[in-house]
Amino acid sequence: MKKWANVFKNISLLTQLGLSLAAPLLMCLGLCWWLTTSKGVGGWVFIPGLILGLGSSAMVGYKFYVAEMKRTEKEIKEKKEKISFNQHG
């Protein structure tokens, strides 16, 4: 049963990562589209929007990576502390 819990946890983390990477880019491009259709700004606004969207997606990915590495190191440290007298490795 613990195996399935790990599988579902990893699937949810992967889904969260995918949505977190796609959302900033889509929001920036949506803002650019709104600016071009309603305010009459030229199509050049999509270039900075794309750059800002990709940059923010990269930052989200980096923050997610750092958080997962900290969590993994904490789990490894907790496993090492739980070793009893009869369980050496």
A tleap script that builds the chain and sets N, CA, C and O, in Angstrom:
source leaprc.protein.ff14SB
mol = sequence {
  NMET LYS LYS TRP ALA ASN VAL PHE LYS ASN
  ILE SER LEU LEU THR GLN LEU GLY LEU SER
  LEU ALA ALA PRO LEU LEU MET CYS LEU GLY
  LEU CYS TRP TRP LEU THR THR SER LYS GLY
  VAL GLY GLY TRP VAL PHE ILE PRO GLY LEU
  ILE LEU GLY LEU GLY SER SER ALA MET VAL
  GLY TYR LYS PHE TYR VAL ALA GLU MET LYS
  ARG THR GLU LYS GLU ILE LYS GLU LYS LYS
  GLU LYS ILE SER PHE ASN GLN HIE CGLY
}
set mol.1.N position { 0.814 -1.187 0.000 }
set mol.1.CA position { 0.000 0.000 0.000 }
set mol.1.C position { 0.864 1.261 0.000 }
set mol.1.O position { 0.496 2.269 -0.603 }
set mol.2.N position { 2.009 1.202 0.674 }
set mol.2.CA position { 2.886 2.368 0.726 }
set mol.2.C position { 3.434 2.691 -0.662 }
set mol.2.O position { 3.688 3.852 -0.984 }
set mol.3.N position { 3.615 1.650 -1.482 }
set mol.3.CA position { 4.104 1.863 -2.849 }
set mol.3.C position { 3.120 2.716 -3.646 }
set mol.3.O position { 3.529 3.615 -4.380 }
set mol.4.N position { 1.825 2.436 -3.503 }
set mol.4.CA position { 0.821 3.221 -4.229 }
set mol.4.C position { 0.762 4.656 -3.726 }
set mol.4.O position { 0.529 5.584 -4.501 }
set mol.5.N position { 0.971 4.833 -2.445 }
set mol.5.CA position { 0.985 6.197 -1.896 }
set mol.5.C position { 2.137 6.995 -2.504 }
set mol.5.O position { 1.972 8.170 -2.832 }
set mol.6.N position { 3.287 6.372 -2.653 }
set mol.6.CA position { 4.426 7.047 -3.280 }
set mol.6.C position { 4.166 7.347 -4.756 }
set mol.6.O position { 4.562 8.396 -5.264 }
set mol.7.N position { 3.501 6.419 -5.433 }
set mol.7.CA position { 3.186 6.627 -6.846 }
set mol.7.C position { 2.253 7.823 -7.011 }
set mol.7.O position { 2.485 8.682 -7.862 }
set mol.8.N position { 1.200 7.879 -6.198 }
set mol.8.CA position { 0.254 8.991 -6.301 }
set mol.8.C position { 0.890 10.312 -5.874 }
set mol.8.O position { 0.565 11.365 -6.424 }
set mol.9.N position { 1.787 10.261 -4.904 }
set mol.9.CA position { 2.483 11.474 -4.480 }
set mol.9.C position { 3.355 12.001 -5.617 }
set mol.9.O position { 3.384 13.206 -5.868 }
set mol.10.N position { 4.058 11.113 -6.298 }
set mol.10.CA position { 4.909 11.533 -7.409 }
set mol.10.C position { 4.096 12.038 -8.597 }
set mol.10.O position { 4.505 12.986 -9.268 }
set mol.11.N position { 2.958 11.418 -8.861 }
set mol.11.CA position { 2.089 11.887 -9.949 }
set mol.11.C position { 1.556 13.282 -9.637 }
set mol.11.O position { 1.501 14.139 -10.519 }
set mol.12.N position { 1.165 13.509 -8.390 }
set mol.12.CA position { 0.649 14.835 -8.031 }
set mol.12.C position { 1.756 15.879 -8.091 }
set mol.12.O position { 1.500 17.013 -8.494 }
set mol.13.N position { 2.980 15.530 -7.701 }
set mol.13.CA position { 4.088 16.477 -7.812 }
set mol.13.C position { 4.400 16.794 -9.265 }
set mol.13.O position { 4.700 17.941 -9.595 }
set mol.14.N position { 4.334 15.807 -10.129 }
set mol.14.CA position { 4.589 16.033 -11.548 }
set mol.14.C position { 3.507 16.917 -12.168 }
set mol.14.O position { 3.804 17.794 -12.978 }
set mol.15.N position { 2.258 16.683 -11.785 }
set mol.15.CA position { 1.161 17.514 -12.278 }
set mol.15.C position { 1.304 18.948 -11.778 }
set mol.15.O position { 1.095 19.900 -12.529 }
set mol.16.N position { 1.657 19.092 -10.517 }
set mol.16.CA position { 1.853 20.429 -9.948 }
set mol.16.C position { 2.978 21.154 -10.669 }
set mol.16.O position { 2.858 22.342 -10.967 }
set mol.17.N position { 4.056 20.462 -10.949 }
set mol.17.CA position { 5.180 21.073 -11.653 }
set mol.17.C position { 4.775 21.504 -13.058 }
set mol.17.O position { 5.132 22.597 -13.498 }
set mol.18.N position { 4.039 20.662 -13.759 }
set mol.18.CA position { 3.608 21.006 -15.106 }
set mol.18.C position { 2.707 22.230 -15.139 }
set mol.18.O position { 2.874 23.111 -15.983 }
set mol.19.N position { 1.755 22.281 -14.220 }
set mol.19.CA position { 0.872 23.443 -14.164 }
set mol.19.C position { 1.624 24.694 -13.727 }
set mol.19.O position { 1.362 25.788 -14.229 }
set mol.20.N position { 2.552 24.535 -12.797 }
set mol.20.CA position { 3.322 25.684 -12.315 }
set mol.20.C position { 4.260 26.230 -13.388 }
set mol.20.O position { 4.568 27.422 -13.387 }
set mol.21.N position { 4.709 25.390 -14.289 }
set mol.21.CA position { 5.569 25.858 -15.372 }
set mol.21.C position { 4.766 26.501 -16.497 }
set mol.21.O position { 5.237 27.441 -17.138 }
set mol.22.N position { 3.567 26.004 -16.738 }
set mol.22.CA position { 2.761 26.522 -17.843 }
set mol.22.C position { 2.014 27.805 -17.488 }
set mol.22.O position { 1.815 28.657 -18.353 }
set mol.23.N position { 1.603 27.955 -16.247 }
set mol.23.CA position { 0.754 29.086 -15.858 }
set mol.23.C position { 1.409 30.458 -16.075 }
set mol.23.O position { 0.761 31.332 -16.649 }
set mol.24.N position { 2.657 30.693 -15.648 }
set mol.24.CA position { 3.219 32.044 -15.856 }
set mol.24.C position { 3.356 32.415 -17.330 }
set mol.24.O position { 3.110 33.560 -17.709 }
set mol.25.N position { 3.739 31.468 -18.145 }
set mol.25.CA position { 3.880 31.738 -19.573 }
set mol.25.C position { 2.528 32.064 -20.196 }
set mol.25.O position { 2.407 33.016 -20.966 }
set mol.26.N position { 1.517 31.274 -19.863 }
set mol.26.CA position { 0.188 31.531 -20.410 }
set mol.26.C position { -0.391 32.853 -19.915 }
set mol.26.O position { -1.076 33.550 -20.662 }
set mol.27.N position { -0.120 33.194 -18.673 }
set mol.27.CA position { -0.624 34.467 -18.141 }
set mol.27.C position { 0.050 35.653 -18.832 }
set mol.27.O position { -0.611 36.638 -19.160 }
set mol.28.N position { 1.356 35.562 -19.052 }
set mol.28.CA position { 2.051 36.661 -19.735 }
set mol.28.C position { 1.582 36.799 -21.184 }
set mol.28.O position { 1.371 37.910 -21.669 }
set mol.29.N position { 1.423 35.680 -21.865 }
set mol.29.CA position { 0.960 35.746 -23.247 }
set mol.29.C position { -0.503 36.200 -23.317 }
set mol.29.O position { -0.891 36.895 -24.256 }
set mol.30.N position { -1.302 35.815 -22.343 }
set mol.30.CA position { -2.684 36.292 -22.295 }
set mol.30.C position { -2.752 37.799 -22.067 }
set mol.30.O position { -3.586 38.480 -22.663 }
set mol.31.N position { -1.888 38.316 -21.215 }
set mol.31.CA position { -1.826 39.752 -20.999 }
set mol.31.C position { -1.398 40.469 -22.276 }
set mol.31.O position { -1.939 41.523 -22.611 }
set mol.32.N position { -0.427 39.901 -22.987 }
set mol.32.CA position { 0.006 40.495 -24.254 }
set mol.32.C position { -1.126 40.491 -25.274 }
set mol.32.O position { -1.320 41.474 -25.988 }
set mol.33.N position { -1.873 39.391 -25.347 }
set mol.33.CA position { -2.995 39.318 -26.273 }
set mol.33.C position { -4.039 40.370 -25.932 }
set mol.33.O position { -4.572 41.034 -26.822 }
set mol.34.N position { -4.333 40.524 -24.633 }
set mol.34.CA position { -5.302 41.532 -24.202 }
set mol.34.C position { -4.830 42.939 -24.568 }
set mol.34.O position { -5.626 43.770 -25.005 }
set mol.35.N position { -3.537 43.201 -24.390 }
set mol.35.CA position { -3.002 44.519 -24.739 }
set mol.35.C position { -3.125 44.793 -26.235 }
set mol.35.O position { -3.434 45.915 -26.635 }
set mol.36.N position { -2.889 43.785 -27.057 }
set mol.36.CA position { -2.958 44.004 -28.506 }
set mol.36.C position { -4.395 44.149 -28.993 }
set mol.36.O position { -4.662 44.941 -29.897 }
set mol.37.N position { -5.322 43.398 -28.409 }
set mol.37.CA position { -6.705 43.470 -28.903 }
set mol.37.C position { -7.478 44.660 -28.352 }
set mol.37.O position { -8.230 45.297 -29.090 }
set mol.38.N position { -7.312 44.968 -27.095 }
set mol.38.CA position { -8.142 46.028 -26.516 }
set mol.38.C position { -7.461 47.393 -26.492 }
set mol.38.O position { -8.136 48.414 -26.625 }
set mol.39.N position { -6.176 47.433 -26.330 }
set mol.39.CA position { -5.477 48.712 -26.207 }
set mol.39.C position { -4.768 49.135 -27.494 }
set mol.39.O position { -4.292 50.266 -27.592 }
set mol.40.N position { -4.695 48.259 -28.459 }
set mol.40.CA position { -4.101 48.602 -29.745 }
set mol.40.C position { -2.581 48.648 -29.752 }
set mol.40.O position { -1.983 49.294 -30.613 }
set mol.41.N position { -1.953 47.968 -28.801 }
set mol.41.CA position { -0.491 47.911 -28.774 }
set mol.41.C position { -0.035 46.981 -29.894 }
set mol.41.O position { -0.741 46.033 -30.239 }
set mol.42.N position { 1.125 47.243 -30.457 }
set mol.42.CA position { 1.631 46.424 -31.564 }
set mol.42.C position { 1.985 45.009 -31.144 }
set mol.42.O position { 2.028 44.681 -29.958 }
set mol.43.N position { 2.231 44.198 -32.129 }
set mol.43.CA position { 2.566 42.802 -31.889 }
set mol.43.C position { 3.927 42.594 -31.255 }
set mol.43.O position { 4.252 41.496 -30.805 }
set mol.44.N position { 4.730 43.664 -31.223 }
set mol.44.CA position { 6.059 43.558 -30.620 }
set mol.44.C position { 5.982 43.226 -29.134 }
set mol.44.O position { 6.961 42.739 -28.568 }
set mol.45.N position { 4.842 43.476 -28.488 }
set mol.45.CA position { 4.707 43.259 -27.055 }
set mol.45.C position { 4.767 41.764 -26.704 }
set mol.45.O position { 4.998 41.407 -25.549 }
set mol.46.N position { 4.559 40.899 -27.696 }
set mol.46.CA position { 4.642 39.462 -27.431 }
set mol.46.C position { 6.074 39.010 -27.151 }
set mol.46.O position { 6.272 38.029 -26.435 }
set mol.47.N position { 7.065 39.693 -27.690 }
set mol.47.CA position { 8.462 39.298 -27.466 }
set mol.47.C position { 8.856 39.473 -25.998 }
set mol.47.O position { 9.337 38.516 -25.390 }
set mol.48.N position { 8.668 40.678 -25.394 }
set mol.48.CA position { 8.981 40.765 -23.970 }
set mol.48.C position { 8.076 39.894 -23.106 }
set mol.48.O position { 8.507 39.392 -22.068 }
set mol.49.N position { 6.823 39.712 -23.529 }
set mol.49.CA position { 5.917 38.843 -22.788 }
set mol.49.C position { 6.397 37.401 -22.771 }
set mol.49.O position { 6.321 36.721 -21.748 }
set mol.50.N position { 6.890 36.945 -23.911 }
set mol.50.CA position { 7.422 35.588 -23.996 }
set mol.50.C position { 8.666 35.442 -23.136 }
set mol.50.O position { 8.825 34.446 -22.430 }
set mol.51.N position { 9.545 36.429 -23.194 }
set mol.51.CA position { 10.776 36.369 -22.402 }
set mol.51.C position { 10.455 36.379 -20.906 }
set mol.51.O position { 11.017 35.589 -20.146 }
set mol.52.N position { 9.556 37.266 -20.482 }
set mol.52.CA position { 9.182 37.319 -19.073 }
set mol.52.C position { 8.465 36.040 -18.629 }
set mol.52.O position { 8.678 35.560 -17.516 }
set mol.53.N position { 7.627 35.499 -19.489 }
set mol.53.CA position { 6.928 34.255 -19.157 }
set mol.53.C position { 7.876 33.080 -19.014 }
set mol.53.O position { 7.745 32.282 -18.086 }
set mol.54.N position { 8.833 32.970 -19.929 }
set mol.54.CA position { 9.813 31.886 -19.830 }
set mol.54.C position { 10.714 32.062 -18.614 }
set mol.54.O position { 11.075 31.090 -17.951 }
set mol.55.N position { 11.074 33.312 -18.328 }
set mol.55.CA position { 11.907 33.570 -17.156 }
set mol.55.C position { 11.199 33.220 -15.859 }
set mol.55.O position { 11.793 32.629 -14.958 }
set mol.56.N position { 9.939 33.584 -15.770 }
set mol.56.CA position { 9.199 33.259 -14.550 }
set mol.56.C position { 8.940 31.757 -14.437 }
set mol.56.O position { 8.912 31.219 -13.331 }
set mol.57.N position { 8.752 31.080 -15.558 }
set mol.57.CA position { 8.607 29.624 -15.520 }
set mol.57.C position { 9.906 28.957 -15.076 }
set mol.57.O position { 9.888 27.976 -14.333 }
set mol.58.N position { 11.026 29.495 -15.534 }
set mol.58.CA position { 12.318 28.953 -15.106 }
set mol.58.C position { 12.519 29.160 -13.608 }
set mol.58.O position { 13.045 28.280 -12.927 }
set mol.59.N position { 12.107 30.308 -13.092 }
set mol.59.CA position { 12.239 30.566 -11.656 }
set mol.59.C position { 11.355 29.631 -10.844 }
set mol.59.O position { 11.771 29.144 -9.793 }
set mol.60.N position { 10.146 29.377 -11.317 }
set mol.60.CA position { 9.253 28.443 -10.636 }
set mol.60.C position { 9.876 27.048 -10.629 }
set mol.60.O position { 9.841 26.359 -9.609 }
set mol.61.N position { 10.445 26.628 -11.759 }
set mol.61.CA position { 11.086 25.323 -11.824 }
set mol.61.C position { 12.269 25.220 -10.883 }
set mol.61.O position { 12.464 24.187 -10.242 }
set mol.62.N position { 13.056 26.274 -10.792 }
set mol.62.CA position { 14.213 26.272 -9.898 }
set mol.62.C position { 13.767 26.204 -8.440 }
set mol.62.O position { 14.331 25.442 -7.654 }
set mol.63.N position { 12.758 26.995 -8.076 }
set mol.63.CA position { 12.257 26.975 -6.698 }
set mol.63.C position { 11.674 25.597 -6.346 }
set mol.63.O position { 11.856 25.109 -5.231 }
set mol.64.N position { 10.983 24.986 -7.290 }
set mol.64.CA position { 10.432 23.647 -7.077 }
set mol.64.C position { 11.560 22.638 -6.867 }
set mol.64.O position { 11.475 21.782 -5.987 }
set mol.65.N position { 12.612 22.741 -7.671 }
set mol.65.CA position { 13.762 21.846 -7.548 }
set mol.65.C position { 14.423 21.996 -6.184 }
set mol.65.O position { 14.732 20.997 -5.535 }
set mol.66.N position { 14.642 23.229 -5.742 }
set mol.66.CA position { 15.284 23.466 -4.451 }
set mol.66.C position { 14.426 22.912 -3.315 }
set mol.66.O position { 14.951 22.303 -2.383 }
set mol.67.N position { 13.114 23.119 -3.387 }
set mol.67.CA position { 12.225 22.613 -2.338 }
set mol.67.C position { 12.236 21.087 -2.286 }
set mol.67.O position { 12.239 20.505 -1.201 }
set mol.68.N position { 12.241 20.447 -3.433 }
set mol.68.CA position { 12.256 18.982 -3.462 }
set mol.68.C position { 13.592 18.428 -2.971 }
set mol.68.O position { 13.624 17.388 -2.313 }
set mol.69.N position { 14.682 19.102 -3.281 }
set mol.69.CA position { 15.986 18.635 -2.800 }
set mol.69.C position { 16.074 18.758 -1.279 }
set mol.69.O position { 16.626 17.875 -0.620 }
set mol.70.N position { 15.542 19.834 -0.719 }
set mol.70.CA position { 15.521 19.980 0.737 }
set mol.70.C position { 14.673 18.900 1.375 }
set mol.70.O position { 15.048 18.330 2.400 }
set mol.71.N position { 13.518 18.618 0.764 }
set mol.71.CA position { 12.637 17.583 1.314 }
set mol.71.C position { 13.300 16.215 1.255 }
set mol.71.O position { 13.197 15.432 2.199 }
set mol.72.N position { 13.978 15.926 0.152 }
set mol.72.CA position { 14.660 14.646 0.003 }
set mol.72.C position { 15.791 14.504 1.004 }
set mol.72.O position { 15.955 13.443 1.607 }
set mol.73.N position { 16.575 15.559 1.188 }
set mol.73.CA position { 17.663 15.508 2.162 }
set mol.73.C position { 17.117 15.316 3.573 }
set mol.73.O position { 17.718 14.604 4.376 }
set mol.74.N position { 15.994 15.938 3.879 }
set mol.74.CA position { 15.383 15.785 5.197 }
set mol.74.C position { 14.917 14.354 5.408 }
set mol.74.O position { 15.092 13.798 6.493 }
set mol.75.N position { 14.319 13.744 4.370 }
set mol.75.CA position { 13.879 12.350 4.485 }
set mol.75.C position { 15.063 11.416 4.676 }
set mol.75.O position { 14.987 10.480 5.472 }
set mol.76.N position { 16.145 11.653 3.965 }
set mol.76.CA position { 17.334 10.813 4.108 }
set mol.76.C position { 17.914 10.955 5.509 }
set mol.76.O position { 18.322 9.966 6.117 }
set mol.77.N position { 17.951 12.173 6.018 }
set mol.77.CA position { 18.472 12.412 7.357 }
set mol.77.C position { 17.603 11.722 8.404 }
set mol.77.O position { 18.125 11.142 9.357 }
set mol.78.N position { 16.282 11.779 8.234 }
set mol.78.CA position { 15.381 11.113 9.172 }
set mol.78.C position { 15.545 9.600 9.130 }
set mol.78.O position { 15.456 8.940 10.166 }
set mol.79.N position { 15.782 9.044 7.948 }
set mol.79.CA position { 15.991 7.597 7.838 }
set mol.79.C position { 17.269 7.183 8.556 }
set mol.79.O position { 17.305 6.144 9.214 }
set mol.80.N position { 18.308 7.985 8.431 }
set mol.80.CA position { 19.566 7.656 9.095 }
set mol.80.C position { 19.437 7.740 10.607 }
set mol.80.O position { 20.086 6.976 11.322 }
set mol.81.N position { 18.617 8.649 11.107 }
set mol.81.CA position { 18.442 8.786 12.545 }
set mol.81.C position { 17.592 7.662 13.126 }
set mol.81.O position { 17.668 7.404 14.328 }
set mol.82.N position { 16.794 6.994 12.320 }
set mol.82.CA position { 15.905 5.945 12.805 }
set mol.82.C position { 16.572 4.578 12.893 }
set mol.82.O position { 15.913 3.600 13.250 }
set mol.83.N position { 17.835 4.487 12.584 }
set mol.83.CA position { 18.528 3.202 12.635 }
set mol.83.C position { 18.698 2.795 14.089 }
set mol.83.O position { 19.279 3.530 14.888 }
set mol.84.N position { 18.191 1.627 14.421 }
set mol.84.CA position { 18.309 1.136 15.787 }
set mol.84.C position { 19.563 0.279 15.902 }
set mol.84.O position { 20.334 0.140 14.952 }
set mol.85.N position { 19.743 -0.278 17.059 }
set mol.85.CA position { 20.958 -1.057 17.343 }
set mol.85.C position { 21.118 -2.238 16.403 }
set mol.85.O position { 22.236 -2.541 15.984 }
set mol.86.N position { 20.032 -2.908 16.064 }
set mol.86.CA position { 20.103 -4.111 15.228 }
set mol.86.C position { 20.037 -3.826 13.734 }
set mol.86.O position { 20.199 -4.749 12.935 }
set mol.87.N position { 19.812 -2.613 13.340 }
set mol.87.CA position { 19.699 -2.257 11.931 }
set mol.87.C position { 20.839 -1.317 11.545 }
set mol.87.O position { 20.721 -0.099 11.673 }
set mol.88.N position { 21.915 -1.880 11.084 }
set mol.88.CA position { 23.078 -1.053 10.773 }
set mol.88.C position { 23.168 -0.648 9.306 }
set mol.88.O position { 24.028 0.162 8.958 }
set mol.89.N position { 22.368 -1.145 8.488 }
set mol.89.CA position { 22.488 -0.721 7.106 }
set mol.89.C position { 21.730 -1.566 6.224 }
set mol.89.O position { 21.722 -1.346 5.013 }
savepdb mol mol.pdb
quit
